[in-house]
Amino acid sequence: MGLLAGFIYKVAREDWEIEAVDALNYKTFVEEIPQHEANPERKLRDRFHEENTYIICVHEDQRVLAGMIAFRNKRPFSLDKKLENLDSYLPPDRSLCEIRLLAVEEEFRYTRISQGLIATLVQHAIDCGHDLAVISGTVRQIKLYKFLGFISFGPLVGIEKAQYQPMYLTLEAYKGLKTRSRSFAIDEPELATDDTMLFNFLPGPVDFGKQVVEVYKEKPSSHRGNDFVNDFQNSRKLLCELVGSRQVQILMGPGTLANDAVAGQLSLLCSTGLILVSGEFGHRLTKNANGAKLFFHTLEIPEGESFSRKMIEQQFKQHPEIDWVWATHCETSTGVLHDIEMLQSVCEAHEAKLCLDCISSLGTVPVDLSGVYLASGTSGKGLASISGLCMVFHNHDLQPEPDDLPCVLDLGIYQKQAGIPFTIQSNLVYALLAALQSHDWKKRFADVRDWSASIRRKLAEIDAPILAPDSCAMPAVVTIALPEMHSSERIGDKLKEHGVLISYRSDYLLERNWIQACMMGAEHKPAEKFIRLLRKELGA
């Protein structure tokens, strides 16, 4: 049995693993390379510890740490503090990260641990979208670093007894290493699927910003308190500003509840409508409508396509009694974004009221609801807050209708009570407010567009069959219609094993053999790892 039998590569998370990292850090950078002062505990906690990701080679059952290396992608780097104007030495227009603290226990040296640590870390850096890594390479290992493809730059840094050479490694150089080295050509071990390494491409639950998490943990407050009422009204104001709507009512519940509230308001009109169906969530609108006993016609088109003006005009011609139109802005199941401006124009031409389900589009693409009768949204998707609140936007005044609507769905009651007729969970409101305040929306929408262009290009390169064409694609949702020879459930499970979370478990996705990748959360998750694993599963 080899020396490394039973050892694995993973991210350090357990307390004993972190203690072992501190001990190896001390042994290497205090006792072996005299870079720091000695201490009686013989432990060295790195100054960037809270931001480091430690890749370790470890035997979990025996609790033995054989080697470690640290990854960090937040500026300023350690090397920024050692070398002025670091970027002037580097190739331009690169996405940077820093590699530090490569250390191997003495008894495990002259094995392939260093290779495994570097390969695993570099693959993680690539998965995170980086294409250039910098290091302060100890002069004792310059030959090794150059063999790996690192390029020296600038003067030596450090103290006389511990000198380091600034170096960088490009993605191209690493690919070259994998070509010329048989041992580097093998697949790197995948990192464990712990919480710190997950790549979340789900439509929900989404990743939250730090501000959202912090306020959600605070002690709940009364929904009648003055401070809460002021903050609640501020949340409503920010929501209205985001979409150009005059008013919004916030309810406790899922997006489906908001659509039930919309259906309730439509029932008060006692008129006939038209529901546009282009996928699962269009069908769900018909269920909301049936629940409210609405009278309506349905226009259904093939999944993956978008509505044209001509199609809808034809419906008005056939059914001149149509008084309202209800559609999904983003049909989440197919990844199609319908044209609000066109829908609004057609409705105005026929004096019909337009209602929209904006549950997946709100917060991910620009949405203008200034001419829309009613529109639904939710806190837990594109707004990148915690699920539990939903909302209905409107531009007209609403009156309470206690004889015709259930209280919780009667939006007129909400308006009459300044938005807070019933108990509302304060932490959810403060989380929503934090999410609304934390976004620069123009940048957010640009990031989503860039992500969409990048992932769609990469999927095309591996011949993954994207359902929605570019002409009507929803930037934040990509649906892949897998051929029969591949199982969406198996591929979804496989990616999940490697820390990539995609949408595939919903019944409608399983029935159609579809998978989805979404960018709904606060953080921009690069698509590289998803593409790499999917390519492997598709055999592309």
C-alpha positions in Angstrom: 0.0 0.0 0.0 1.4 3.4 -1.0 2.2 6.2 1.4 -0.8 8.2 0.2 -3.3 5.4 0.4 -6.5 6.8 2.0 -5.6 10.4 1.5 -7.9 12.8 -0.3 -7.9 16.4 -1.5 -10.6 18.7 0.0 -11.3 22.1 1.5 -10.3 22.4 5.1 -13.4 22.9 7.2 -13.2 20.8 10.4 -11.8 22.3 13.5 -9.0 19.8 13.7 -8.2 20.4 10.0 -7.8 24.2 10.6 -5.6 23.5 13.7 -3.5 21.2 11.6 -3.2 23.9 8.9 -2.0 26.4 11.6 0.5 23.9 12.8 1.9 23.1 9.4 1.9 26.8 8.6 4.1 27.4 11.7 6.4 24.4 11.0 7.0 25.6 7.4 7.1 29.4 7.7 8.5 29.8 11.2 10.8 26.8 11.8 11.8 25.9 8.3 11.7 29.2 6.5 12.3 31.9 9.2 9.6 34.3 8.0 7.7 34.8 11.3 8.5 35.0 15.0 8.4 31.8 17.0 5.7 31.3 19.7 5.2 28.7 22.4 1.9 27.4 20.9 3.8 26.6 17.7 0.7 27.7 15.7 0.7 30.3 12.9 -2.7 31.7 11.9 -2.4 33.4 8.5 -3.4 37.1 8.4 -5.8 36.4 5.5 -7.2 33.3 7.2 -10.8 34.5 7.1 -10.6 35.0 3.3 -8.5 32.0 2.5 -9.7 28.7 1.0 -7.3 26.0 2.1 -7.0 23.0 -0.2 -5.6 20.2 1.9 -4.4 16.6 1.3 -5.7 14.7 4.3 -6.4 11.3 5.8 -9.8 11.9 7.5 -10.0 8.7 9.5 -6.5 9.0 10.9 -6.7 12.8 11.1 -3.4 13.3 9.3 -2.7 16.4 7.3 0.0 15.8 4.6 0.0 19.1 2.8 -1.9 22.3 2.2 -2.1 25.3 -0.2 -4.3 28.5 0.1 -6.4 30.3 -2.5 -7.6 33.8 -2.2 -9.2 36.2 -4.8 -9.8 39.4 -2.8 -7.5 42.4 -3.4 -5.2 43.6 -2.0 -3.2 40.4 -2.3 -0.3 39.6 -0.1 1.9 40.4 -3.0 0.3 43.8 -3.4 1.9 44.7 -0.1 5.3 43.5 -1.1 5.5 44.9 -4.6 4.2 48.3 -5.7 2.0 48.6 -8.8 1.7 44.8 -9.1 -0.6 45.0 -12.1 2.0 46.8 -14.2 4.0 43.5 -14.2 1.1 41.3 -15.3 -0.6 40.7 -18.7 -3.6 43.0 -19.0 -7.3 42.1 -18.8 -7.0 39.1 -16.6 -9.0 37.8 -13.7 -6.6 37.4 -10.9 -6.3 35.2 -7.8 -3.4 34.5 -5.4 -1.8 31.2 -4.4 0.0 31.0 -1.1 1.2 28.8 1.7 2.2 25.7 -0.2 3.5 23.4 2.5 4.0 19.6 2.8 4.9 17.6 5.9 8.4 16.4 5.6 7.5 12.7 5.6 5.3 13.2 2.6 7.7 15.1 0.4 9.0 13.6 -2.8 5.5 12.3 -3.5 2.9 13.8 -5.8 1.2 15.8 -3.0 2.5 19.2 -4.3 1.3 18.3 -7.8 -2.1 17.3 -6.5 -2.5 20.4 -4.3 -1.5 22.7 -7.1 -3.7 20.9 -9.8 -6.7 20.9 -7.5 -6.3 24.5 -6.5 -5.7 25.7 -10.1 -8.8 23.8 -11.3 -10.8 25.5 -8.5 -9.4 28.9 -9.6 -10.5 28.2 -13.2 -13.9 27.1 -12.1 -14.2 30.4 -10.3 -13.5 32.2 -13.5 -9.9 33.2 -13.0 -7.2 32.9 -15.7 -4.1 34.2 -13.9 -2.6 33.3 -10.5 0.2 35.1 -8.7 2.5 33.7 -6.1 5.5 34.7 -4.0 7.5 31.6 -4.8 10.2 30.7 -2.4 13.6 30.9 -4.1 14.3 27.3 -2.9 11.6 26.0 -5.3 12.1 28.3 -8.3 13.0 25.4 -10.5 9.8 23.5 -9.6 7.6 26.6 -10.3 9.2 27.2 -13.6 8.6 23.6 -14.6 4.9 24.2 -13.7 4.8 27.2 -16.1 5.1 30.1 -13.7 6.7 33.2 -15.1 9.1 35.3 -12.9 8.6 39.1 -12.7 9.8 42.0 -10.6 12.5 42.0 -7.9 12.8 39.5 -5.1 10.7 40.3 -2.0 10.8 39.3 1.6 13.7 39.3 4.1 17.2 38.0 3.7 16.5 34.7 5.3 13.2 34.2 3.5 13.3 35.6 0.0 10.6 35.1 -2.6 10.3 35.6 -6.3 7.0 37.1 -7.6 5.6 34.8 -10.3 2.4 34.3 -12.2 0.8 31.4 -13.9 -1.6 31.9 -16.8 -4.5 29.6 -17.8 -2.7 29.0 -21.1 0.6 28.0 -19.4 -1.3 25.5 -17.1 -3.0 24.0 -20.1 0.4 23.6 -21.7 1.6 21.8 -18.6 -1.3 19.4 -18.8 -0.3 18.7 -22.4 3.4 18.1 -21.8 3.2 16.3 -18.4 1.5 12.9 -18.2 1.0 13.2 -14.5 -0.8 16.6 -14.8 -2.8 15.3 -17.8 -5.0 13.2 -15.5 -8.2 14.6 -14.1 -7.8 16.6 -10.9 -9.7 15.3 -7.9 -13.0 17.1 -7.5 -13.3 19.1 -4.3 -15.8 18.0 -1.7 -19.4 19.4 -2.0 -19.3 21.4 1.2 -21.2 24.6 1.6 -18.2 26.8 0.9 -17.6 25.3 -2.6 -21.1 25.1 -4.0 -21.8 26.7 -7.3 -25.5 27.6 -7.0 -27.3 27.9 -10.4 -30.7 27.3 -8.9 -33.7 29.6 -9.5 -34.2 29.3 -5.7 -33.2 29.3 -3.0 -30.6 31.7 -4.2 -27.3 33.0 -2.7 -27.8 36.0 -0.4 -25.6 39.0 0.1 -23.9 39.4 3.5 -26.2 42.3 4.4 -29.2 40.1 3.9 -28.0 37.3 6.1 -27.0 39.7 8.9 -30.4 41.5 9.2 -32.3 38.2 8.9 -30.5 36.9 12.1 -31.6 40.0 14.1 -34.3 39.9 16.7 -37.8 40.3 15.1 -39.6 43.5 15.7 -43.3 44.4 15.9 -45.0 45.1 12.6 -46.7 48.1 14.3 -43.5 49.7 15.5 -42.7 53.2 14.0 -39.2 52.2 12.9 -40.5 49.0 11.2 -43.3 50.9 9.5 -40.9 53.5 8.1 -38.5 50.8 6.9 -41.5 48.9 5.4 -42.6 51.9 3.4 -39.0 52.4 2.3 -39.0 48.9 0.9 -42.2 49.6 -1.0 -40.7 52.8 -2.4 -37.6 51.1 -3.6 -39.6 48.3 -5.2 -41.8 50.9 -7.1 -38.7 52.8 -8.2 -37.2 49.6 -9.5 -40.0 49.0 -12.0 -41.7 52.4 -12.4 -44.9 51.4 -10.7 -47.0 53.8 -8.6 -47.9 51.3 -5.9 -47.0 47.8 -4.5 -48.6 45.6 -1.9 -46.4 43.1 -0.1 -47.9 39.8 1.1 -46.4 37.0 3.1 -46.2 33.8 0.9 -44.9 32.4 -2.3 -45.2 34.0 -5.8 -48.2 31.8 -6.4 -50.1 33.7 -3.7 -49.3 37.0 -5.5 -50.8 35.4 -8.7 -53.9 34.4 -6.7 -54.2 38.0 -5.5 -54.0 39.1 -9.2 -56.7 36.6 -10.1 -58.8 37.9 -7.3 -58.6 41.5 -8.6 -59.4 40.2 -12.2 -62.5 38.4 -10.8 -63.9 41.8 -9.7 -63.9 42.9 -13.3 -66.5 40.3 -14.3 -65.1 40.3 -17.8 -63.4 37.9 -20.2 -59.6 37.7 -20.5 -56.8 36.0 -22.5 -54.0 34.0 -20.9 -50.9 33.5 -22.8 -49.3 30.1 -22.3 -45.8 29.2 -23.5 -44.7 26.7 -20.8 -45.3 25.4 -17.3 -45.8 28.8 -15.6 -48.3 30.0 -18.2 -50.3 26.8 -17.5 -50.1 27.7 -13.8 -51.7 31.1 -14.5 -54.7 29.2 -16.0 -54.9 27.3 -12.7 -54.8 30.6 -10.7 -57.6 31.8 -13.1 -59.7 28.7 -12.7 -59.4 28.9 -8.9 -60.8 32.4 -9.1 -63.6 31.3 -11.5 -62.4 33.7 -14.2 -63.7 33.6 -17.8 -60.8 33.5 -20.2 -59.5 32.3 -23.5 -56.1 30.7 -23.9 -53.4 31.2 -26.5 -50.7 28.5 -26.3 -47.6 28.3 -28.4 -44.8 25.7 -28.5 -42.4 25.7 -25.6 -39.2 27.7 -26.3 -41.0 30.2 -28.6 -42.2 33.7 -27.9 -45.4 35.4 -28.7 -45.7 37.7 -31.7 -47.9 40.8 -32.1 -49.7 39.1 -34.9 -50.7 36.1 -32.7 -52.2 38.3 -30.1 -53.9 40.6 -32.5 -55.6 37.5 -34.0 -57.0 36.6 -30.6 -58.5 40.1 -30.2 -60.0 39.7 -33.7 -61.5 36.4 -32.8 -62.6 37.4 -29.3 -63.4 41.1 -29.2 -64.7 40.7 -25.7 -61.2 40.3 -24.3 -60.8 42.9 -21.5 -57.6 41.7 -20.0 -54.4 39.7 -20.9 -52.3 37.8 -18.4 -48.9 36.4 -19.2 -45.5 35.4 -17.8 -42.9 38.0 -18.5 -40.2 35.3 -18.1 -41.5 31.8 -18.8 -39.0 30.3 -16.3 -39.5 26.7 -17.5 -38.2 27.4 -21.0 -36.0 30.4 -20.4 -38.0 32.7 -22.7 -38.4 36.4 -22.0 -41.5 37.9 -23.5 -41.7 41.5 -24.9 -43.5 43.7 -22.4 -43.4 46.7 -24.7 -45.1 44.7 -27.5 -47.7 43.2 -25.1 -48.5 46.6 -23.7 -48.8 48.2 -27.1 -51.3 45.5 -28.3 -53.3 45.8 -25.1 -53.4 49.6 -25.3 -54.6 49.3 -28.9 -57.5 47.2 -27.8 -58.1 49.0 -24.5 -57.3 45.8 -22.6 -55.6 45.6 -19.2 -52.2 43.8 -19.1 -51.2 41.6 -16.2 -47.8 40.0 -15.8 -46.1 37.4 -13.8 -42.7 38.9 -13.2 -41.5 36.5 -10.6 -38.3 35.5 -12.3 -37.6 38.7 -14.2 -37.8 41.1 -11.3 -34.3 42.0 -10.3 -32.5 40.3 -13.2 -33.6 42.3 -16.2 -35.0 45.9 -16.6 -38.7 45.8 -16.0 -41.0 48.7 -16.8 -44.5 48.2 -15.2 -45.6 51.9 -15.6 -48.3 50.8 -18.1 -49.2 47.4 -16.6 -52.4 46.9 -14.7 -51.2 44.3 -12.2 -47.9 42.4 -11.9 -46.6 39.8 -9.4 -43.1 39.4 -8.0 -41.4 37.6 -5.1 -38.5 38.2 -2.8 -36.6 34.9 -3.2 -35.5 35.0 -6.8 -34.0 37.8 -8.8 -34.2 40.3 -5.9 -31.8 37.9 -4.1 -33.5 38.0 -0.8 -35.0 35.3 1.4 -38.1 33.5 0.2 -41.3 34.3 2.1 -42.6 37.6 0.7 -44.5 38.2 -2.6 -45.8 41.4 -4.1 -48.3 42.8 -6.5 -47.6 46.1 -8.3 -50.4 48.3 -9.6 -50.9 51.8 -10.9 -54.5 52.3 -10.0 -56.2 52.6 -6.6 -57.7 49.5 -5.1 -60.8 49.3 -2.9 -61.4 46.6 -0.2 -63.9 44.0 -1.4 -64.6 41.9 1.8 -67.8 40.4 0.3 -66.0 39.0 -2.8 -62.4 38.2 -1.9 -60.7 36.3 1.0 -59.1 38.8 3.3 -55.5 37.8 2.7 -56.0 38.2 -1.1 -57.9 41.4 -0.9 -55.3 43.9 -2.1 -57.7 46.8 -1.4 -57.4 46.0 2.3 -53.6 46.3 2.0 -53.8 49.7 0.3 -56.3 51.0 2.8 -54.0 49.9 5.7 -50.9 51.5 4.2 -49.6 48.0 3.2 -49.7 46.4 6.7 -53.2 45.1 7.4 -52.0 41.8 9.0 -48.9 40.5 10.8 -45.8 40.4 8.6 -42.5 38.9 9.6 -40.1 41.8 10.1 -36.9 39.8 9.3 -38.2 39.0 5.8 -38.9 42.7 5.3 -35.5 43.8 6.5 -33.8 41.1 4.4 -35.7 42.4 1.3 -34.8 46.0 2.2 -31.1 45.0 2.6 -31.2 43.3 -0.8 -32.9 46.3 -2.5 -30.4 48.7 -1.0 -27.3 46.6 -1.8 -27.8 46.5 -5.5 -26.6 48.8 -8.2 -29.3 47.8 -10.6 -27.6 48.9 -13.8 -24.5 46.9 -12.9 -26.6 44.0 -11.8 -28.5 43.8 -15.1 -25.2 44.2 -17.0 -23.7 41.3 -15.0 -26.6 39.1 -15.8 -26.4 39.9 -19.5 -22.6 39.2 -19.4 -23.2 35.9 -17.6 -25.9 34.9 -20.1 -23.7 35.7 -23.1 -20.8 33.7 -21.6 -22.7 30.6 -20.6 -24.7 30.4 -23.8 -21.5 30.7 -25.8 -19.8 28.0 -23.8 -22.9 25.7 -24.0 -22.9 26.2 -27.8 -19.2 25.2 -27.9 -20.0 21.8 -26.3 -23.2 21.4 -28.5 -25.5 21.5 -25.5 -29.0 22.0 -26.9 -30.3 25.3 -25.5 -34.1 25.5 -25.7 -34.7 29.3 -26.2 -33.1 31.0 -29.2 -31.0 34.2 -28.6 -33.8 36.3 -30.0 -36.1 35.7 -27.0 -33.7 34.3 -24.4 -34.1 35.3 -20.7 -30.6 36.3 -19.6 -30.9 34.8 -16.1 -32.3 31.4 -17.1 -30.8 28.9 -19.5 -32.8 25.7 -20.2 -31.1 22.8 -21.9 -33.3 20.2 -23.6 -31.2 17.0 -23.3 -31.5 14.3 -25.9 -33.0 11.0 -24.9 -29.7 9.3 -24.6 -28.9 11.5 -21.5 -30.9 11.5 -18.3 -31.5 14.9 -16.8 -31.9 13.3 -13.4 -28.6 11.4 -13.6 -26.7 14.5 -14.9 -28.3 16.7 -12.3 -27.3 14.2 -9.6 -23.8 13.9 -10.9 -23.2 17.6 -11.0 -24.6 18.0 -7.5 -22.1 15.4 -6.3 -19.4 17.8 -7.5 -20.8 20.9 -6.0 -22.7 22.3 -8.9 -26.4 22.9 -8.2 -28.7 23.1 -11.2 -32.5 22.9 -11.5 -33.7 19.5 -12.6 -35.8 18.1 -9.8 -39.2 19.8 -10.6 -41.7 17.4 -12.1 -42.1 19.4 -15.3 -38.3 19.4 -15.8 -38.0 15.6 -15.2 -40.9 15.0 -17.6 -39.2 16.9 -20.4 -35.7 15.7 -19.6 -34.6 19.3 -19.2 -32.0 20.9 -16.9 -31.6 24.6 -16.1 -28.8 27.0 -14.9 -29.9 30.3 -13.5 -28.3 33.5 -12.2 -30.7 34.7 -9.7 -28.6 35.2 -6.5 -26.5 38.0 -5.2 -23.2 36.5 -6.3 -21.9 36.0 -9.8 -21.1 32.3 -10.1 -18.9 31.7 -13.1 -20.0 28.9 -15.4 -16.7 27.2 -16.0 -17.1 24.3 -13.6 -20.7 23.7 -14.8 -19.6 23.6 -18.4 -16.6 21.4 -17.7 -18.7 18.8 -15.8 -21.6 18.9 -18.3 -19.1 18.4 -21.2 -17.8 15.3 -19.5 -21.4 14.0 -19.0 -22.4 14.7 -22.6 -19.2 13.2 -23.9 -18.6 16.3 -25.9 
